Each structure stands twice: as C-alpha cells, then as structure tokens.
C-alpha cells in the first residue's frame, strides 16, 4: 500500500501534468477543473493567479470542430 507521501506526490504530479496539458491545448478548461477539483469559476481564478491565459478558439477553429463532429 502506498504511503501518504507517495500518494501526495502522485497528486501533485498529476495536477502539474494537467496544467501543462491545458497550456499546450491538449485538454479543455473543464477537464482541467475536474482534475484539479475546482469549479469553473475557481479554475479561471486559479489560472489568473498563476498568470496563465485562458485558451480560446478562433471562429475558424470552432467551425472546423463543428464540421468534424
């Protein structure tokens, strides 16, 4: 059985990977909020505090996503 220290390290690592994945555009802000255990407003505030901009899609990217769906 994992000890508490190993479990905490795993959680910190997972959150770090999730944040990096968000910054790279691999996961959505909703998925990031889920992984971090935040609601949608709190995750936006968290990103602002960390100086990380919100990922937004241009109109053309949204239209491409709709066509692909």
Backbone as CSV, one residue per row, in Angstrom:
resi,resn,N_x,N_y,N_z,CA_x,CA_y,CA_z,C_x,C_y,C_z
1,UNK,0.840,-1.188,0.000,0.000,0.000,0.000,0.886,1.252,0.000
2,UNK,0.504,2.222,-0.816,1.271,3.461,-0.896,1.140,4.239,0.411
3,UNK,2.241,4.855,0.798,2.135,5.716,1.962,1.600,7.080,1.532
4,UNK,1.248,7.879,2.507,0.612,9.168,2.248,1.513,10.099,1.437
5,UNK,2.811,10.071,1.705,3.756,10.915,0.982,3.782,10.571,-0.508
6,UNK,3.833,9.288,-0.835,3.834,8.865,-2.240,2.537,9.256,-2.926
7,UNK,1.434,9.114,-2.219,0.132,9.466,-2.785,0.060,10.967,-3.061
8,UNK,0.559,11.789,-2.141,0.562,13.239,-2.340,1.456,13.629,-3.512
9,UNK,2.608,12.972,-3.639,3.492,13.243,-4.774,2.795,12.923,-6.094
10,UNK,2.054,11.830,-6.110,1.324,11.440,-7.320,0.273,12.495,-7.674
11,UNK,-0.432,12.993,-6.680,-1.465,14.010,-6.914,-0.837,15.298,-7.446
12,UNK,0.256,15.727,-6.842,0.956,16.937,-7.288,1.433,16.760,-8.729
13,UNK,1.988,15.597,-9.031,2.467,15.316,-10.388,1.310,15.335,-11.390
14,UNK,0.212,14.687,-11.028,-0.951,14.632,-11.927,-1.486,16.034,-12.213
15,UNK,-1.557,16.859,-11.190,-2.033,18.230,-11.379,-1.076,19.035,-12.247
16,UNK,0.212,18.813,-12.070,1.218,19.501,-12.883,1.090,19.100,-14.353
17,UNK,0.911,17.820,-14.602,0.738,17.332,-15.973,-0.539,17.913,-16.574
18,UNK,-1.599,17.975,-15.781,-2.861,18.524,-16.273,-2.701,19.999,-16.645
19,UNK,-2.001,20.754,-15.804,-1.793,22.171,-16.086,-0.960,22.356,-17.354
20,UNK,0.082,21.562,-17.495,0.895,21.624,-18.717,0.063,21.235,-19.937
21,UNK,-0.775,20.225,-19.794,-1.630,19.784,-20.898,-2.605,20.876,-21.303
22,UNK,-3.136,21.589,-20.317,-4.036,22.705,-20.624,-3.287,23.798,-21.378
23,UNK,-2.096,24.154,-20.876,-1.312,25.219,-21.514,-0.958,24.868,-22.957
24,UNK,-0.758,23.593,-23.228,-0.424,23.143,-24.583,-1.668,22.959,-25.462
25,UNK,-2.857,23.059,-24.854,-4.095,22.934,-25.611,-4.598,21.517,-25.780
26,UNK,-4.042,20.580,-25.004,-4.453,19.179,-25.126,-5.727,18.857,-24.359
27,UNK,-6.006,19.613,-23.291,-7.242,19.397,-22.538,-7.973,20.720,-22.380
28,UNK,-9.254,20.628,-22.158,-10.100,21.817,-22.008,-10.011,22.366,-20.588
29,UNK,-10.537,23.562,-20.423,-10.577,24.154,-19.091,-11.507,23.354,-18.179
30,UNK,-12.539,22.757,-18.759,-13.443,21.918,-17.976,-12.748,20.677,-17.440
31,UNK,-11.933,20.056,-18.285,-11.181,18.870,-17.856,-10.147,19.261,-16.813
32,UNK,-9.500,20.413,-17.011,-8.541,20.888,-16.021,-9.216,21.104,-14.680
33,UNK,-10.379,21.733,-14.692,-11.124,21.970,-13.452,-11.454,20.643,-12.761
34,UNK,-11.862,19.668,-13.542,-12.198,18.353,-12.995,-10.979,17.718,-12.309
35,UNK,-9.844,17.747,-12.979,-8.632,17.140,-12.437,-8.153,17.871,-11.184
36,UNK,-8.226,19.210,-11.221,-7.780,19.993,-10.075,-8.783,19.984,-8.925
37,UNK,-10.016,19.571,-9.214,-11.051,19.557,-8.184,-11.661,20.926,-7.946
38,UNK,-11.659,21.769,-8.991,-12.211,23.118,-8.909,-13.508,23.210,-9.696
39,UNK,-14.312,24.216,-9.358,-15.458,24.536,-10.211,-14.964,25.452,-11.327
40,UNK,-15.838,25.762,-12.271,-15.414,26.511,-13.459,-14.926,27.922,-13.142
41,UNK,-15.505,28.560,-12.155,-15.064,29.908,-11.787,-13.723,29.839,-11.065
42,UNK,-13.592,28.906,-10.143,-12.358,28.786,-9.360,-11.161,28.460,-10.236
43,UNK,-11.349,27.617,-11.250,-10.216,27.279,-12.112,-9.774,28.499,-12.914
44,UNK,-10.709,29.337,-13.310,-10.348,30.562,-14.032,-9.568,31.517,-13.118
45,UNK,-10.001,31.635,-11.874,-9.289,32.465,-10.910,-7.895,31.903,-10.636
46,UNK,-7.801,30.602,-10.526,-6.517,29.931,-10.305,-5.550,30.232,-11.455
47,UNK,-6.033,30.113,-12.682,-5.192,30.399,-13.842,-4.746,31.862,-13.850
48,UNK,-5.655,32.745,-13.496,-5.322,34.175,-13.451,-4.231,34.427,-12.405
49,UNK,-4.370,33.819,-11.223,-3.377,33.974,-10.161,-2.007,33.464,-10.597
50,UNK,-1.997,32.411,-11.413,-0.747,31.820,-11.882,-0.196,32.538,-13.124
51,UNK,-0.956,33.520,-13.640,-0.514,34.250,-14.826,-0.650,33.458,-16.110
52,UNK,-1.573,32.505,-16.119,-1.792,31.654,-17.290,-3.046,32.138,-18.009
53,UNK,-2.904,32.446,-19.290,-4.048,32.957,-20.040,-5.020,31.838,-20.383
54,UNK,-6.266,32.231,-20.554,-7.291,31.273,-20.955,-7.100,30.920,-22.416
55,UNK,-7.204,29.646,-22.711,-7.128,29.202,-24.111,-8.487,29.442,-24.753
56,UNK,-8.467,30.159,-25.845,-9.708,30.401,-26.581,-9.516,29.975,-28.025
57,UNK,-10.618,29.644,-28.649,-10.569,29.244,-30.050,-11.015,30.393,-30.929
58,UNK,-10.370,30.491,-32.067,-10.802,31.445,-33.084,-12.059,30.889,-33.750
59,UNK,-12.810,31.770,-34.374,-14.055,31.381,-35.039,-13.825,30.235,-36.023
60,UNK,-12.742,30.305,-36.771,-12.446,29.265,-37.772,-12.207,27.906,-37.105
61,UNK,-11.530,27.912,-35.948,-11.285,26.662,-35.242,-12.583,26.045,-34.729
62,UNK,-13.482,26.890,-34.252,-14.774,26.398,-33.776,-15.551,25.778,-34.918
63,UNK,-15.555,26.444,-36.069,-16.287,25.931,-37.226,-15.690,24.593,-37.692
64,UNK,-14.359,24.462,-37.650,-13.720,23.202,-38.014,-14.133,22.092,-37.056
65,UNK,-14.207,22.409,-35.774,-14.639,21.426,-34.776,-16.069,20.964,-35.040
66,UNK,-16.931,21.915,-35.424,-18.331,21.577,-35.715,-18.405,20.648,-36.917
67,UNK,-17.638,20.935,-37.944,-17.652,20.113,-39.153,-17.142,18.699,-38.850
68,UNK,-16.139,18.600,-37.998,-15.551,17.307,-37.649,-16.424,16.472,-36.719
69,UNK,-17.340,17.121,-36.012,-18.164,16.415,-35.014,-19.166,15.475,-35.640
